[in-house]
Amino acid sequence: MQQPDCPKCLGKRRIMKADGTIMPCFDCLIAGRMDQHDKNPKDSGVKI
């Protein structure tokens, strides 16, 4: 069995707080294990 690369989030890249809110794992973000930008961005509807 493969060990998770982050002991804080166990490789899920997000952490659920006690109140139920979900936040990104900042340790994975700083280490470069997650992509900050989506490859398929949604249309925001803003016209330039």
C-alpha positions, 0 to 999 in steps of 0.5 A: 500500500502506498503512503500518502504524500501529505500526513495532514490531508492524507493525499486528498488536497483538502481539509474539512474543519470541525464546522464542516467547511472545506479548505485547501491543504496549504501544505500541499499548495506550498509544496507544489502538489496541487494546481492552483488553476483549473484547466477548464475555467467556467465562463464568468459572464463578465464582458470586456 
